[in-house]
Amino acid sequence: MLDGRWRTSIEKGLKPVGVKLRRAGISADVLTGLGVVMAGCAAVSIATGHLSLGLLFLVLTGLPDALDGAVAKAAGTAGPRGSFFDSVADRVSDTLLLGGVAWYLATTQPGLMPLLPMAVLGASLIISYERAKAESLGFNAKGGVMERAERTIMLGLGLLFEALLVPVLWIMLALTVLTMVQRFVKVWRQASQERPAVLTTRRASRRRAARSASTAWRQNLQARRRR
């Protein structure tokens, strides 16, 4: 949701920063890797109960993630390789962060509560897959009420106020599942609109093939009669 509304404005604002970082010799890949390292530090901090420190590293995780694209564009190196690396790094970072939260809850909450952040992680991976698969098929699956930016903000809120961590995770789970359904329906509708054209094309191809076969059969029959 935030990605769709503010992405263009944010990219314009970060463009001068990306140019300066590129001139300083910092590549987009370095920033992407640094974001994963920060996510690992955040995960360890959260798992050991240092939620404030984990929040700090969470913020530091977001900065390289926001700047790597600007640096890539400034260097003229934006392309499939960088996009692939960035996407994989995002999934690794999400796994580390929510894994750290699960570890923390395992030591502070009774029962099956540590499974809650794992459920959020599973739902978030599904919506990421939905987008990737849809784009590979030529459809658009962007959008939803709980994309990665919203999940990061919500997690930061839970780390800032420890008493809200579990309620925040429940809200994240509900809204992430809602986003999963939203993207599924969006792609389903797009794919359904493509069906008539596909069927019409297939039927036309079959008719042409049938006509060609019929014409060839008639020509062969006439040739036999002439003999």
N, CA, C and O of each residue as an XYZ file, in Angstrom:
908
protein
N       0.834     -1.202      0.000
C       0.000      0.000      0.000
C       0.869      1.253      0.000
O       0.707      2.127     -0.852
N       1.787      1.338      0.953
C       2.704      2.482      0.991
C       3.641      2.484     -0.200
O       4.013      3.537     -0.717
N       4.019      1.280     -0.631
C       4.926      1.150     -1.762
C       4.311      1.755     -3.019
O       4.991      2.444     -3.779
N       3.022      1.496     -3.234
C       2.370      2.015     -4.422
C       2.132      3.512     -4.375
O       2.173      4.180     -5.408
N       1.883      4.047     -3.188
C       1.536      5.465     -3.080
C       2.751      6.377     -2.999
O       2.734      7.482     -3.542
N       3.806      5.927     -2.328
C       4.925      6.811     -2.037
C       6.226      6.428     -2.723
O       7.213      7.155     -2.615
N       6.250      5.302     -3.425
C       7.499      4.801     -3.992
C       8.148      5.801     -4.944
O       9.352      6.045     -4.865
N       7.346      6.386     -5.853
C       7.894      7.322     -6.835
C       8.497      8.542     -6.161
O       9.591      8.977     -6.520
N       7.782      9.100     -5.175
C       8.272     10.289     -4.471
C       9.544      9.975     -3.687
O      10.485     10.769     -3.664
N       9.560      8.804     -3.044
C      10.744      8.409     -2.258
C      11.947      8.224     -3.169
O      13.051      8.648     -2.827
N      11.750      7.598     -4.323
C      12.857      7.373     -5.252
C      13.428      8.692     -5.764
O      14.642      8.827     -5.920
N      12.562      9.655     -6.022
C      13.040     10.967     -6.461
C      13.859     11.643     -5.366
O      14.889     12.258     -5.642
N      13.393     11.526     -4.118
C      14.114     12.149     -3.015
C      15.453     11.498     -2.731
O      16.390     12.159     -2.283
N      15.546     10.179     -2.995
C      16.786      9.456     -2.712
C      17.778      9.497     -3.871
O      18.924      9.076     -3.715
N      17.363      9.987     -5.008
C      18.242     10.007     -6.176
C      19.556     10.747     -5.924
O      20.609     10.208     -6.263
N      19.554     11.972     -5.338
C      20.832     12.658     -5.065
C      21.714     11.880     -4.095
O      22.938     11.878     -4.228
N      21.089     11.215     -3.113
C      21.857     10.418     -2.155
C      22.513      9.242     -2.867
O      23.668      8.908     -2.601
N      21.763      8.618     -3.777
C      22.311      7.507     -4.538
C      23.504      7.930     -5.381
O      24.474      7.182     -5.498
N      23.446      9.114     -5.966
C      24.555      9.628     -6.778
C      25.798      9.828     -5.911
O      26.907      9.477     -6.314
N      25.605     10.394     -4.723
C      26.744     10.632     -3.824
C      27.369      9.328     -3.345
O      28.592      9.205     -3.282
N      26.531      8.363     -3.009
C      27.054      7.078     -2.557
C      27.819      6.378     -3.680
O      28.842      5.735     -3.442
N      27.314      6.511     -4.890
C      27.997      5.894     -6.022
C      29.361      6.542     -6.251
O      30.343      5.855     -6.534
N      29.414      7.847     -6.128
C      30.687      8.557     -6.281
C      31.674      8.167     -5.184
O      32.888      8.194     -5.385
N      31.134      7.805     -4.026
C      31.996      7.384     -2.918
C      32.483      5.945     -3.080
O      33.245      5.448     -2.250
N      32.046      5.284     -4.140
C      32.501      3.928     -4.419
C      31.673      2.829     -3.784
O      32.110      1.680     -3.722
N      30.469      3.172     -3.306
C      29.589      2.183     -2.670
C      28.612      1.664     -3.717
O      27.866      2.436     -4.319
N      28.621      0.366     -3.925
C      27.753     -0.229     -4.937
C      26.418     -0.645     -4.331
O      26.268     -0.736     -3.113
N      25.454     -0.895     -5.213
C      24.132     -1.329     -4.757
C      24.199     -2.700     -4.095
O      23.492     -2.950     -3.118
N      25.045     -3.593     -4.619
C      25.173     -4.930     -4.035
C      25.713     -4.867     -2.607
O      25.295     -5.637     -1.743
N      26.640     -3.948     -2.367
C      27.182     -3.782     -1.015
C      26.081     -3.346     -0.051
O      25.999     -3.847      1.071
N      25.243     -2.421     -0.485
C      24.153     -1.948      0.362
C      23.144     -3.063      0.627
O      22.656     -3.213      1.747
N      22.837     -3.835     -0.399
C      21.903     -4.950     -0.217
C      22.446     -5.958      0.782
O      21.716     -6.425      1.657
N      23.720     -6.294      0.657
C      24.349     -7.212      1.604
C      24.397     -6.642      3.006
O      24.216     -7.365      3.985
N      24.644     -5.321      3.104
C      24.678     -4.676      4.411
C      23.318     -4.744      5.094
O      23.232     -4.893      6.312
N      22.262     -4.635      4.300
C      20.920     -4.748      4.867
C      20.675     -6.108      5.489
O      20.041     -6.207      6.540
N      21.172     -7.165      4.848
C      21.023     -8.512      5.398
C      21.813     -8.651      6.703
O      21.344     -9.270      7.658
N      23.010     -8.072      6.732
C      23.824     -8.117      7.951
C      23.114     -7.403      9.099
O      23.089     -7.899     10.225
N      22.538     -6.240      8.810
C      21.803     -5.507      9.834
C      20.596     -6.297     10.326
O      20.264     -6.273     11.512
N      19.939     -7.004      9.393
C      18.800     -7.833      9.790
C      19.253     -8.957     10.719
O      18.559     -9.295     11.678
N      20.412     -9.529     10.431
C      20.961    -10.560     11.313
C      21.253    -10.014     12.695
O      20.971    -10.673     13.696
N      21.820     -8.807     12.761
C      22.098     -8.172     14.056
C      20.806     -7.891     14.808
O      20.732     -8.068     16.024
N      19.792     -7.454     14.076
C      18.497     -7.198     14.702
C      17.901     -8.483     15.249
O      17.349     -8.499     16.349
N      18.012     -9.569     14.477
C      17.458    -10.849     14.910
C      18.114    -11.334     16.195
O      17.433    -11.794     17.112
N      19.445    -11.230     16.261
C      20.165    -11.658     17.468
C      19.774    -10.788     18.663
O      19.574    -11.292     19.769
N      19.668     -9.485     18.433
C      19.296     -8.565     19.519
C      17.912     -8.872     20.051
O      17.696     -8.882     21.263
N      16.963     -9.125     19.145
C      15.595     -9.424     19.562
C      15.546    -10.759     20.288
O      14.899    -10.882     21.328
N      16.230    -11.758     19.741
C      16.212    -13.099     20.340
C      16.754    -13.099     21.757
O      16.302    -13.876     22.598
N      17.716    -12.236     22.025
C      18.328    -12.179     23.360
C      17.613    -11.200     24.286
O      18.070    -10.947     25.401
N      16.495    -10.652     23.827
C      15.687     -9.788     24.679
C      16.031     -8.319     24.644
O      15.442     -7.545     25.398
N      16.963     -7.898     23.800
C      17.327     -6.484     23.685
C      16.491     -5.833     22.579
O      16.981     -5.557     21.484
N      15.218     -5.598     22.898
C      14.277     -5.143     21.875
C      14.603     -3.740     21.368
O      14.421     -3.463     20.182
N      15.077     -2.858     22.231
C      15.419     -1.500     21.799
C      16.580     -1.524     20.809
O      16.569     -0.813     19.804
N      17.574     -2.347     21.106
C      18.696     -2.495     20.190
C      18.229     -3.151     18.886
O      18.698     -2.810     17.800
N      17.301     -4.095     19.019
C      16.749     -4.727     17.829
C      16.013     -3.731     16.959
O      16.076     -3.810     15.732
N      15.310     -2.788     17.586
C      14.613     -1.744     16.839
C      15.603     -0.861     16.091
O      15.361     -0.483     14.945
N      16.708     -0.537     16.735
C      17.737      0.270     16.083
C      18.281     -0.430     14.844
O      18.410      0.179     13.783
N      18.594     -1.703     14.986
C      19.106     -2.459     13.833
C      18.026     -2.636     12.761
O      18.333     -2.710     11.571
N      16.771     -2.704     13.185
C      15.679     -2.801     12.218
C      15.633     -1.547     11.340
O      15.447     -1.633     10.126
N      15.802     -0.397     11.966
C      15.849      0.857     11.200
C      17.052      0.856     10.259
O      16.954      1.278      9.107
N      18.188      0.376     10.765
C      19.401      0.315      9.948
C      19.264     -0.699      8.810
O      19.939     -0.587      7.786
N      18.395     -1.681      8.994
C      18.120     -2.632      7.919
C      17.360     -1.966      6.777
O      17.599     -2.252      5.604
N      16.445     -1.076      7.139
C      15.631     -0.415      6.128
C      16.383      0.596      5.287
O      16.043      0.805      4.122
N      17.408      1.234      5.861
C      18.139      2.264      5.123
C      18.862      1.714      3.891
O      18.663      2.252      2.801
N      19.686      0.678      4.006
C      20.325      0.135      2.801
C      19.309     -0.384      1.789
O      19.513     -0.278      0.580
N      18.211     -0.947      2.298
C      17.179     -1.471      1.414
C      16.539     -0.356      0.595
O      16.131     -0.574     -0.545
N      16.452      0.834      1.175
C      15.873      1.963      0.459
C      16.866      2.611     -0.495
O      16.471      3.220     -1.489
N      18.157      2.482     -0.195
C      19.172      3.194     -0.971
C      19.796      2.369     -2.089
O      20.357      2.936     -3.027
N      19.712      1.042     -2.010
C      20.403      0.232     -3.023
C      19.850      0.465     -4.422
O      20.600      0.464     -5.398
N      18.534      0.664     -4.520
C      17.939      0.943     -5.825
C      18.395      2.273     -6.386
O      18.644      2.388     -7.586
N      18.509      3.295     -5.519
C      18.950      4.619     -5.962
C      20.392      4.581     -6.456
O      20.740      5.237     -7.439
N      21.224      3.810     -5.767
C      22.624      3.683     -6.177
C      22.720      2.942     -7.503
O      23.508      3.319     -8.371
N      21.921      1.889     -7.664
C      21.942      1.121     -8.908
C      21.532      1.989    -10.099
O      22.128      1.898    -11.172
N      20.521      2.822     -9.906
C      20.085      3.702    -10.989
C      21.121      4.773    -11.279
O      21.333      5.135    -12.437
N      21.767      5.284    -10.240
C      22.793      6.307    -10.427
C      23.996      5.742    -11.184
O      24.638      6.448    -11.961
N      24.294      4.459    -10.948
C      25.428      3.826    -11.610
C      25.062      3.231    -12.957
O      25.933      2.810    -13.717
N      23.758      3.197    -13.250
C      23.321      2.603    -14.499
C      23.414      1.090    -14.504
O      23.505      0.474    -15.565
N      23.391      0.484    -13.318
C      23.541     -0.967    -13.212
C      22.239     -1.653    -12.813
O      22.228     -2.854    -12.547
N      21.143     -0.899    -12.769
C      19.863     -1.507    -12.410
C      19.470     -2.527    -13.474
O      19.490     -2.223    -14.667
N      19.119     -3.716    -13.052
C      18.783     -4.765    -14.000
C      18.282     -6.013    -13.306
O      18.080     -6.003    -12.092
N      18.076     -7.101    -14.058
C      17.537     -8.341    -13.485
C      18.400     -8.924    -12.370
O      17.872     -9.414    -11.372
N      19.734     -8.874    -12.531
C      20.614     -9.458    -11.510
C      20.442     -8.768    -10.169
O      20.289     -9.426     -9.140
N      20.467     -7.431    -10.180
C      20.290     -6.679     -8.944
C      18.911     -6.866     -8.352
O      18.754     -6.958     -7.135
N      17.901     -6.922     -9.226
C      16.540     -7.126     -8.746
C      16.398     -8.488     -8.079
O      15.729     -8.617     -7.053
N      17.030     -9.504     -8.664
C      16.990    -10.849     -8.093
C      17.690    -10.874     -6.737
O      17.165    -11.432     -5.773
N      18.864    -10.275     -6.666
C      19.618    -10.240     -5.415
C      18.837     -9.517     -4.333
O      18.781     -9.974     -3.192
N      18.235     -8.393     -4.685
C      17.475     -7.602     -3.719
C      16.267     -8.378     -3.208
O      15.959     -8.342     -2.017
N      15.586     -9.079     -4.110
C      14.407     -9.838     -3.709
C      14.780    -10.978     -2.761
O      14.114    -11.196     -1.749
N      15.841    -11.697     -3.093
C      16.286    -12.790     -2.227
C      16.738    -12.247     -0.867
O      16.439    -12.837      0.171
N      17.458    -11.126     -0.879
C      17.928    -10.516      0.366
C      16.749    -10.097      1.247
O      16.814    -10.230      2.469
N      15.691     -9.601      0.645
C      14.501     -9.217      1.413
C      13.886    -10.421      2.116
O      13.478    -10.339      3.275
N      13.827    -11.550      1.391
C      13.239    -12.755      1.993
C      14.124    -13.271      3.130
O      13.617    -13.706      4.164
N      15.431    -13.223      2.942
C      16.352    -13.648      3.999
C      16.201    -12.748      5.225
O      16.163    -13.232      6.356
N      16.115    -11.439      4.995
C      15.967    -10.491      6.102
C      14.675    -10.726      6.868
O      14.667    -10.705      8.098
N      13.582    -10.949      6.145
C      12.299    -11.229      6.801
C      12.386    -12.478      7.665
O      11.872    -12.511      8.783
N      13.044    -13.511      7.132
C      13.183    -14.762      7.876
C      14.003    -14.563      9.146
O      13.656    -15.083     10.207
N      15.081    -13.814      9.031
C      15.916    -13.552     10.206
C      15.154    -12.765     11.262
O      15.191    -13.111     12.443
N      14.473    -11.722     10.849
C      13.779    -10.856     11.805
C      12.669    -11.608     12.548
O      12.610    -11.580     13.778
N      11.805    -12.269     11.806
C      10.697    -12.974     12.448
C      11.183    -14.221     13.178
O      10.564    -14.653     14.150
N      12.291    -14.800     12.711
C      12.901    -15.897     13.461
C      13.419    -15.427     14.809
O      13.298    -16.133     15.810
N      14.000    -14.229     14.832
C      14.456    -13.654     16.092
C      13.307    -13.389     17.051
O      13.430    -13.605     18.257
N      12.180    -12.917     16.505
C      10.996    -12.683     17.339
C      10.472    -14.004     17.901
O      10.083    -14.078     19.067
N      10.463    -15.048     17.063
C      10.006    -16.364     17.523
C      10.891    -16.887     18.660
O      10.395    -17.444     19.640
N      12.176    -16.704     18.518
C      13.114    -17.137     19.558
C      12.845    -16.394     20.866
O      12.849    -16.989     21.944
N      12.610    -15.089     20.754
C      12.332    -14.278     21.943
C      11.052    -14.746     22.620
O      11.013    -14.873     23.844
N      10.002    -15.004     21.842
C       8.739    -15.443     22.427
C       8.859    -16.830     23.040
O       8.155    -17.148     23.999
N       9.746    -17.660     22.495
C       9.942    -18.997     23.053
C      10.493    -18.943     24.468
O      10.295    -19.872     25.252
N      11.181    -17.861     24.796
C      11.774    -17.732     26.132
C      10.939    -16.872     27.080
O      11.216    -16.803     28.278
N       9.907    -16.213     26.528
C       9.127    -15.296     27.373
C       7.637    -15.613     27.398
O       6.929    -15.157     28.296
N       7.142    -16.391     26.423
C       5.719    -16.679     26.333
C       5.480    -18.181     26.421
O       6.284    -18.965     25.916
N       4.397    -18.586     27.049
C       4.113    -20.022     27.185
C       3.450    -20.589     25.923
O       2.988    -19.850     25.054
N       3.419    -21.898     25.855
C       2.655    -22.575     24.817
C       3.219    -22.410     23.417
O       4.429    -22.435     23.195
N       2.290    -22.240     22.479
C       2.625    -22.206     21.057
C       2.806    -20.792     20.510
O       2.830    -20.601     19.294
N       2.929    -19.817     21.377
C       3.041    -18.426     20.927
C       4.198    -18.186     19.953
O       4.057    -17.347     19.063
N       5.345    -18.888     20.078
C       6.426    -18.675     19.108
C       6.034    -18.990     17.661
O       6.704    -18.552     16.726
N       4.949    -19.750     17.478
C       4.501    -20.060     16.125
C       3.838    -18.860     15.446
O       3.696    -18.837     14.223
N       3.433    -17.867     16.238
C       2.758    -16.702     15.680
C       3.632    -15.949     14.672
O       3.185    -15.720     13.548
N       4.863    -15.553     15.032
C       5.697    -14.890     14.027
C       6.037    -15.789     12.844
O       6.247    -15.298     11.735
N       6.095    -17.108     13.069
C       6.346    -18.021     11.958
C       5.164    -18.044     10.988
O       5.343    -18.188      9.779
N       3.949    -17.898     11.538
C       2.766    -17.820     10.685
C       2.787    -16.534      9.855
O       2.414    -16.536      8.682
N       3.230    -15.435     10.481
C       3.367    -14.168      9.740
C       4.389    -14.331      8.623
O       4.181    -13.860      7.505
N       5.489    -14.998      8.934
C       6.526    -15.221      7.929
C       5.989    -16.058      6.775
O       6.228    -15.741      5.610
N       5.266    -17.125      7.095
C       4.724    -17.975      6.037
C       3.778    -17.215      5.122
O       3.841    -17.367      3.902
N       2.900    -16.398      5.699
C       1.963    -15.622      4.893
C       2.691    -14.577      4.042
O       2.321    -14.331      2.894
N       3.730    -13.967      4.621
C       4.478    -12.957      3.869
C       5.230    -13.579      2.698
O       5.346    -12.963      1.638
N       5.741    -14.798      2.883
C       6.428    -15.482      1.786
C       5.447    -15.840      0.669
O       5.804    -15.818     -0.509
N       4.219    -16.166      1.042
C       3.219    -16.500      0.031
C       2.880    -15.281     -0.818
O       2.775    -15.398     -2.039
N       2.706    -14.111     -0.200
C       2.362    -12.938     -0.998
C       3.536    -12.513     -1.879
O       3.334    -11.970     -2.965
N       4.750    -12.758     -1.418
C       5.913    -12.485     -2.262
C       5.940    -13.435     -3.459
O       6.253    -13.034     -4.580
N       5.610    -14.695     -3.201
C       5.569    -15.670     -4.295
C       4.466    -15.322     -5.285
O       4.656    -15.440     -6.496
N       3.311    -14.893     -4.776
C       2.205    -14.522     -5.654
C       2.631    -13.431     -6.635
O       2.318    -13.494     -7.824
N       3.337    -12.446     -6.127
C       3.785    -11.362     -7.005
C       4.798    -11.865     -8.029
O       4.708    -11.542     -9.214
N       5.760    -12.656     -7.565
C       6.790    -13.159     -8.473
C       6.182    -14.045     -9.561
O       6.528    -13.909    -10.735
N       5.291    -14.941     -9.182
C       4.669    -15.834    -10.150
C       3.779    -15.058    -11.114
O       3.780    -15.321    -12.317
N       3.024    -14.107    -10.587
C       2.142    -13.311    -11.442
C       2.940    -12.526    -12.479
O       2.573    -12.488    -13.654
N       4.031    -11.903    -12.042
C       4.838    -11.126    -12.975
C       5.494    -12.015    -14.027
O       5.683    -11.588    -15.166
N       5.846    -13.251    -13.655
C       6.422    -14.168    -14.640
C       5.401    -14.566    -15.700
O       5.773    -14.948    -16.809
N       4.103    -14.477    -15.360
C       3.029    -14.791    -16.301
C       2.493    -13.559    -17.023
O       1.588    -13.654    -17.852
N       3.064    -12.404    -16.694
C       2.642    -11.170    -17.355
C       1.505    -10.445    -16.676
O       0.871     -9.583    -17.284
N       1.231    -10.782    -15.410
C       0.163    -10.123    -14.668
C       0.747     -9.216    -13.586
O       1.942     -9.267    -13.296
N      -0.110     -8.392    -12.999
C       0.298     -7.458    -11.952
C      -0.303     -7.885    -10.622
O      -1.523     -7.981    -10.492
N       0.553     -8.143     -9.627
C       0.067     -8.565     -8.308
C       0.512     -7.611     -7.209
O       0.511     -7.980     -6.034
N       0.891     -6.397     -7.572
C       1.315     -5.439     -6.561
C       0.124     -4.968     -5.738
O      -1.027     -5.067     -6.164
N       0.427     -4.456     -4.555
C      -0.613     -3.867     -3.729
C      -1.012     -4.754     -2.568
O      -0.467     -5.841     -2.378
N      -1.976     -4.270     -1.792
C      -2.433     -4.965     -0.597
C      -2.237     -4.108      0.628
O      -1.447     -3.164      0.613
N      -2.952     -4.432      1.689
C      -2.923     -3.597      2.892
C      -1.679     -3.825      3.740
O      -1.345     -2.987      4.577
N      -0.977     -4.963      3.535
C       0.169     -5.259      4.387
C       1.324     -5.783      3.529
O       1.571     -6.987      3.460
N       2.027     -4.847      2.876
C       3.214     -5.200      2.124
C       4.429     -5.135      3.051
O       4.285     -4.976      4.263
N       5.618     -5.259      2.474
C       6.817     -5.372      3.308
C       7.055     -4.103      4.139
O       7.457     -4.192      5.299
N       6.814     -2.946      3.564
C       7.033     -1.706      4.305
C       6.121     -1.627      5.527
O       6.554     -1.235      6.610
N       4.850     -2.004      5.343
C       3.911     -1.981      6.465
C       4.298     -2.999      7.540
O       4.174     -2.730      8.735
N       4.767     -4.164      7.104
C       5.179     -5.176      8.095
C       6.371     -4.694      8.909
O       6.444     -4.939     10.113
N       7.294     -4.016      8.263
C       8.463     -3.497      8.974
C       8.054     -2.444      9.993
O       8.549     -2.435     11.120
N       7.154     -1.560      9.596
C       6.691     -0.503     10.503
C       5.951     -1.110     11.699
O       6.160     -0.705     12.843
N       5.094     -2.076     11.419
C       4.344     -2.723     12.503
C       5.274     -3.457     13.458
O       5.098     -3.392     14.675
N       6.264     -4.155     12.908
C       7.218     -4.860     13.771
C       7.999     -3.878     14.625
O       8.257     -4.143     15.799
N       8.380     -2.746     14.046
C       9.074     -1.713     14.813
C       8.223     -1.193     15.956
O       8.732     -0.911     17.040
N       6.921     -1.066     15.710
C       6.007     -0.617     16.762
C       5.954     -1.626     17.902
O       5.929     -1.253     19.075
N       5.938     -2.913     17.543
C       5.923     -3.949     18.572
C       7.208     -3.996     19.373
O       7.184     -4.285     20.570
N       8.333     -3.717     18.727
C       9.608     -3.700     19.446
C       9.732     -2.459     20.332
O      10.371     -2.497     21.384
N       9.118     -1.367     19.898
C       9.178     -0.138     20.685
C       8.371     -0.260     21.974
O       8.788      0.223     23.026
N       7.217     -0.908     21.880
C       6.365     -1.118     23.058
C       6.207     -2.624     23.260
O       5.379     -3.260     22.608
N       6.997     -3.183     24.158
C       7.051     -4.633     24.342
C       5.688     -5.230     24.637
O       5.393     -6.341     24.197
N       4.845     -4.505     25.380
C       3.523     -5.031     25.729
C       2.635     -5.201     24.501
O       1.674     -5.970     24.523
N       2.962     -4.479     23.426
C       2.154     -4.549     22.204
C       2.675     -5.564     21.200
O       2.065     -5.749     20.146
N       3.783     -6.224     21.497
C       4.420     -7.092     20.510
C       3.484     -8.210     20.043
O       3.312     -8.405     18.839
N       2.885     -8.935     20.967
C       2.002    -10.038     20.581
C       0.750     -9.536     19.862
O       0.404    -10.083     18.815
N       0.042     -8.498     20.390
C      -1.110     -7.979     19.629
C      -0.726     -7.489     18.236
O      -1.473     -7.691     17.279
N       0.432     -6.847     18.118
C       0.896     -6.369     16.809
C       1.109     -7.546     15.864
O       0.771     -7.457     14.683
N       1.658     -8.636     16.362
C       1.880     -9.814     15.523
C       0.556    -10.406     15.039
O       0.458    -10.850     13.895
N      -0.451    -10.414     15.893
C      -1.766    -10.899     15.471
C      -2.341    -10.011     14.372
O      -2.916    -10.503     13.400
N      -2.181     -8.702     14.534
C      -2.666     -7.773     13.504
C      -1.901     -7.983     12.201
O      -2.490     -7.988     11.121
N      -0.588     -8.155     12.311
C       0.225     -8.409     11.121
C      -0.230     -9.669     10.404
O      -0.318     -9.693      9.177
N      -0.520    -10.720     11.173
C      -0.953    -11.975     10.579
C      -2.279    -11.802      9.837
O      -2.425    -12.247      8.698
N      -3.240    -11.153     10.493
C      -4.554    -10.968      9.869
C      -4.452    -10.150      8.586
O      -5.050    -10.508      7.572
N      -3.698     -9.055      8.627
C      -3.600     -8.178      7.456
C      -2.729     -8.795      6.359
O      -2.950     -8.540      5.175
N      -1.749     -9.598      6.745
C      -0.920    -10.268      5.737
C      -1.733    -11.327      5.006
O      -1.618    -11.470      3.789
N      -2.555    -12.070      5.742
C      -3.442    -13.047      5.110
C      -4.436    -12.336      4.192
O      -4.734    -12.819      3.100
N      -4.946    -11.188      4.640
C      -5.857    -10.401      3.803
C      -5.163     -9.975      2.513
O      -5.758    -10.033      1.436
N      -3.919     -9.552      2.619
C      -3.149     -9.163      1.436
C      -2.948    -10.352      0.505
O      -3.006    -10.215     -0.717
N      -2.711    -11.513      1.093
C      -2.553    -12.732      0.303
C      -3.811    -13.007     -0.522
O      -3.728    -13.366     -1.697
N      -4.970    -12.835      0.102
C      -6.242    -13.044     -0.591
C      -6.452    -11.963     -1.654
O      -6.899    -12.258     -2.762
N      -6.127    -10.706     -1.314
C      -6.283     -9.610     -2.270
C      -5.477     -9.858     -3.538
O      -5.985     -9.676     -4.644
N      -4.226    -10.270     -3.383
C      -3.371    -10.501     -4.548
C      -3.866    -11.694     -5.359
O      -3.831    -11.671     -6.589
N      -4.323    -12.730     -4.670
C      -4.839    -13.902     -5.383
C      -6.035    -13.515     -6.244
O      -6.105    -13.877     -7.419
N      -6.966    -12.784     -5.663
C      -8.164    -12.365     -6.391
C      -7.788    -11.447     -7.560
O      -8.356    -11.557     -8.647
N      -6.840    -10.552     -7.336
C      -6.420     -9.620     -8.380
C      -5.860    -10.361     -9.588
O      -6.230    -10.074    -10.726
N      -4.982    -11.300     -9.341
C      -4.384    -12.065    -10.441
C      -5.421    -12.989    -11.073
O      -5.437    -13.159    -12.292
N      -6.284    -13.584    -10.258
C      -7.317    -14.479    -10.776
C      -8.203    -13.744    -11.781
O      -8.544    -14.281    -12.835
N      -8.571    -12.511    -11.441
C      -9.415    -11.727    -12.346
C      -8.689    -11.395    -13.637
O      -9.266    -11.473    -14.721
N      -7.412    -11.021    -13.516
C      -6.644    -10.722    -14.722
C      -6.512    -11.952    -15.609
O      -6.652    -11.864    -16.829
N      -6.246    -13.085    -15.000
C      -6.085    -14.317    -15.768
C      -7.406    -14.749    -16.394
O      -7.423    -15.293    -17.498
N      -8.514    -14.507    -15.691
C      -9.825    -14.876    -16.228
C     -10.179    -14.027    -17.445
O     -10.817    -14.514    -18.378
N      -9.772    -12.773    -17.441
C     -10.023    -11.908    -18.588
C      -9.229    -12.341    -19.812
O      -9.627    -12.065    -20.943
N      -8.103    -13.021    -19.587
C      -7.270    -13.479    -20.699
C      -7.831    -14.747    -21.353
O      -7.492    -15.066    -22.492
N      -8.693    -15.469    -20.621
C      -9.152    -16.759    -21.109
C      -9.911    -16.690    -22.433
O      -9.614    -17.479    -23.330
N     -10.910    -15.754    -22.602
C     -11.638    -15.718    -23.869
C     -10.729    -15.556    -25.074
O     -10.916    -16.211    -26.100
N      -9.737    -14.672    -24.940
C      -8.830    -14.450    -26.057
C      -8.021    -15.695    -26.365
O      -7.777    -16.022    -27.526
N      -7.603    -16.392    -25.298
C      -6.823    -17.612    -25.493
C      -7.661    -18.686    -26.155
O      -7.197    -19.372    -27.066
N      -8.929    -18.835    -25.685
C      -9.799    -19.841    -26.257
C     -10.128    -19.532    -27.702
O     -10.155    -20.425    -28.549
N     -10.382    -18.243    -27.985
C     -10.682    -17.847    -29.355
C      -9.513    -18.151    -30.271
O      -9.698    -18.637    -31.386
N      -8.316    -17.866    -29.803
C      -7.122    -18.149    -30.606
C      -6.968    -19.638    -30.851
O      -6.639    -20.061    -31.959
N      -7.205    -20.428    -29.822
C      -7.082    -21.877    -29.976
C      -8.129    -22.419    -30.944
O      -7.825    -23.265    -31.785
N      -9.372    -21.925    -30.819
C     -10.421    -22.389    -31.714
C     -10.115    -22.016    -33.157
O     -10.314    -22.819    -34.068
N      -9.625    -20.781    -33.365
C      -9.271    -20.353    -34.717
C      -8.157    -21.216    -35.289
O      -8.174    -21.557    -36.471
N      -7.192    -21.567    -34.452
C      -6.089    -22.419    -34.914
C      -6.598    -23.802    -35.302
O      -6.186    -24.375    -36.311
N      -7.508    -24.328    -34.474
C      -8.058    -25.645    -34.779
C      -8.864    -25.615    -36.071
O      -8.792    -26.548    -36.872
N      -9.632    -24.543    -36.277
C     -10.413    -24.432    -37.509
C      -9.512    -24.358    -38.733
O      -9.774    -25.004    -39.747
N      -8.450    -23.568    -38.633
C      -7.518    -23.471    -39.753
C      -6.863    -24.816    -40.042
O      -6.675    -25.201    -41.196
N      -6.516    -25.528    -38.952
C      -5.905    -26.844    -39.138
C      -6.888    -27.815    -39.777
O      -6.511    -28.600    -40.647
N      -8.167    -27.766    -39.344
C      -9.183    -28.648    -39.921
C      -9.409    -28.328    -41.392
O      -9.548    -29.231    -42.217
N      -9.446    -27.029    -41.716
C      -9.636    -26.640    -43.112
C      -8.466    -27.089    -43.974
O      -8.652    -27.553    -45.099
N      -7.281    -26.948    -43.446
C      -6.093    -27.360    -44.192
C      -6.119    -28.866    -44.450
O      -5.800    -29.332    -45.544
N      -6.508    -29.615    -43.414
C      -6.578    -31.072    -43.573
C      -7.639    -31.456    -44.585
O      -7.432    -32.354    -45.402
N      -8.799    -30.761    -44.531
C      -9.880    -31.061    -45.471
C      -9.470    -30.737    -46.901
O      -9.758    -31.496    -47.827
N      -8.795    -29.603    -47.074
C      -8.331    -29.216    -48.408
C      -7.325    -30.213    -48.959
O      -7.381    -30.587    -50.130
N      -6.404    -30.637    -48.102
C      -5.399    -31.623    -48.528
C      -6.057    -32.945    -48.901
O      -5.650    -33.596    -49.863
N      -7.080    -33.342    -48.134
C      -7.776    -34.604    -48.422
C      -8.488    -34.539    -49.770
O      -8.452    -35.493    -50.547
N      -9.148    -33.383    -50.046
C      -9.833    -33.216    -51.320
C      -8.860    -33.229    -52.491
O      -9.131    -33.832    -53.529
N      -7.744    -32.568    -52.319
C      -6.748    -32.541    -53.386
C      -6.216    -33.940    -53.671
O      -6.023    -34.312    -54.828
N      -5.980    -34.716    -52.612
C      -5.495    -36.087    -52.800
C      -6.552    -36.935    -53.501
O      -6.221    -37.751    -54.362
N      -7.827    -36.748    -53.138
C      -8.909    -37.509    -53.747
C      -9.032    -37.193    -55.233
O      -9.181    -38.094    -56.059
N      -8.967    -35.876    -55.570
C      -9.052    -35.476    -56.962
C      -7.871    -36.038    -57.764
O      -8.039    -36.459    -58.908
N      -6.683    -36.043    -57.159
C      -5.504    -36.560    -57.860
C      -5.660    -38.057    -58.146
O      -5.239    -38.528    -59.202
N      -6.255    -38.805    -57.223
C      -6.468    -40.241    -57.423
C      -7.463    -40.503    -58.542
O      -7.287    -41.418    -59.346
N      -8.534    -39.668    -58.585
C      -9.557    -39.849    -59.623
C      -8.969    -39.579    -61.020
O      -9.313    -40.256    -61.989
N      -8.100    -38.601    -61.105
C      -7.493    -38.289    -62.396
C      -6.638    -39.435    -62.917
O      -6.515    -39.655    -64.122
N      -6.059    -40.146    -61.980
C      -5.234    -41.283    -62.370
C      -6.101    -42.398    -62.946
O      -5.582    -43.445    -63.333
